[in-house]
Amino acid sequence: MTRKRRFIIFFTSAGLTSLVIVYSLMKREDDPLNNNAVSWLPGNRVKSAIMESKISLSDSVQCIATCHNTSKIQITKGIHDGDVEFNHDRTNVHKAPKTYYIEIPLNNKEYFVVVDVRTSSTVVTDFGLLDEKKDCNCK
């Protein structure tokens, strides 16, 4: 075997092994690489802007969250794990404050959150179950 062939085999196998390792680390739940590979996507940019600002719940959302046995921390984590729906009727990015509709997984159910994003803060203006209605007597 020639020296050139040895180098080709070595660097090809080292490159493929490196790709397998990086891919497997990107898919782990504990996120050891601080996965920034897809941070440039619009949904992830919106979620990072929300997470970097001060998040507060409106009074009606506080009542609904209490009714559904959820907390502000759970809603915040849900927003981080959720999907921003840009095509939804309630998403409006052409006026200030920008309003986003986000579907979030929470307590093994699917919820929705409507947030108003301002420059320094984010207000959760609506919250509820995605598929079913639960009467909470909140106004």
Buried (B, 14 or more C-beta within 10 A) or exposed (E): EEEEEEEEEEEEEEEEEEEEEEEEEBEEEEEEEEEEEEEEEEBBEBBEBBEEBEBEBBEBBBBBBEBBEBEBEBBBBBBEEBEBBEEBEEBBEEEEBBBBBBBBBBEEEBBBBBBBBEEEEBBBBBBBBEEEEEEBEBE
